[in-house]
């Protein structure tokens, strides 16, 4: 139990990212307030590193990269963006790997 005296606010710490919490408050021995539900923010990882191209042919290229150094956040998917000179951006989604063939 975390004790705070003579205040009507406090900071809840050690919460998990991207998690729902229901919070209530009461005066000692009193009834609880109506609950509120909050969701903590997700941790956004920094950019991947070491992007390189291998196996370049006339119709495809294999690219590879390393996960971000900071190890923050949970990566479920990478998104590769590529643009033909003068063309529109193309988006390619990659799951559970650090290399792909375009």
C-alpha positions as CSV (number, residue, x, y, z in Angstrom):
1,X,0.0,0.0,0.0
2,X,1.4,3.4,-1.1
3,X,0.6,6.1,1.5
4,X,0.1,9.8,0.6
5,X,-0.9,12.4,3.1
6,X,-2.7,15.7,2.7
7,X,-3.1,15.7,-1.0
8,X,-5.8,15.0,-3.6
9,X,-3.4,13.7,-6.3
10,X,-0.8,11.1,-6.6
11,X,1.3,9.4,-9.3
12,X,0.9,5.7,-10.0
13,X,4.2,4.2,-11.0
14,X,5.5,0.9,-12.3
15,X,2.6,0.5,-14.8
16,X,2.9,-1.6,-17.9
17,X,2.9,0.0,-21.4
18,X,-0.2,-0.4,-23.6
19,X,-2.3,-1.7,-20.7
20,X,-5.8,-0.9,-19.4
21,X,-6.2,0.0,-15.8
22,X,-9.3,0.7,-13.7
23,X,-8.7,3.2,-11.0
24,X,-10.8,4.2,-7.9
25,X,-10.2,6.3,-4.8
26,X,-11.8,6.6,-1.4
27,X,-11.3,8.3,1.9
28,X,-10.2,5.9,4.6
29,X,-13.2,3.7,5.6
30,X,-15.4,5.5,3.0
31,X,-17.0,4.4,-0.2
32,X,-15.0,4.2,-3.4
33,X,-15.4,6.8,-6.1
34,X,-16.8,5.8,-9.5
35,X,-14.1,4.0,-11.4
36,X,-12.2,5.5,-14.4
37,X,-10.4,3.4,-17.0
38,X,-7.2,4.5,-18.6
39,X,-4.8,3.0,-21.1
40,X,-1.1,3.6,-20.8
41,X,0.7,4.7,-23.9
42,X,2.7,2.2,-25.9
43,X,6.4,2.5,-26.1
44,X,7.4,3.3,-29.7
45,X,10.8,1.8,-30.8
46,X,13.4,3.9,-32.5
47,X,14.3,3.3,-36.2
48,X,15.9,0.0,-37.4
49,X,19.7,0.2,-38.1
50,X,22.1,-1.2,-40.6
51,X,19.8,-1.1,-43.7
52,X,21.6,-2.7,-46.6
53,X,20.8,-4.1,-50.1
54,X,21.9,-7.6,-51.2
55,X,21.2,-9.7,-54.3
56,X,20.3,-6.8,-56.6
57,X,18.9,-8.0,-59.9
58,X,17.0,-6.5,-62.8
59,X,13.6,-7.2,-61.1
60,X,14.2,-7.5,-57.3
61,X,16.4,-6.7,-54.4
62,X,16.8,-8.3,-51.0
63,X,17.2,-5.8,-48.2
64,X,18.1,-6.5,-44.5
65,X,18.4,-4.5,-41.3
66,X,18.9,-4.9,-37.6
67,X,16.4,-4.1,-34.9
68,X,16.7,-0.8,-33.1
69,X,19.5,-0.5,-30.5
70,X,17.2,0.8,-27.7
71,X,15.2,-2.4,-27.4
72,X,12.1,-0.3,-26.3
73,X,8.7,-1.4,-27.4
74,X,7.5,-4.6,-28.9
75,X,8.0,-4.8,-32.7
76,X,5.2,-6.8,-34.4
77,X,5.8,-5.6,-37.9
78,X,8.2,-3.6,-40.0
79,X,7.1,-1.4,-42.8
80,X,9.4,-0.9,-45.8
81,X,8.8,2.1,-48.0
82,X,10.2,2.4,-51.5
83,X,9.6,4.9,-54.3
84,X,10.4,4.7,-58.0
85,X,12.0,7.9,-59.2
86,X,9.2,10.2,-60.0
87,X,6.6,7.7,-58.8
88,X,4.4,7.1,-55.8
89,X,5.5,5.6,-52.5
90,X,4.9,1.9,-52.1
91,X,4.5,0.3,-48.7
92,X,5.5,-3.3,-48.0
93,X,4.7,-4.9,-44.6
94,X,7.1,-7.5,-43.1
95,X,6.3,-9.6,-40.0
96,X,8.7,-11.5,-37.8
97,X,11.9,-11.0,-39.8
98,X,14.6,-8.5,-40.5
99,X,15.0,-9.1,-44.2
100,X,12.7,-9.2,-47.2
101,X,12.8,-9.5,-51.0
102,X,11.2,-6.7,-52.9
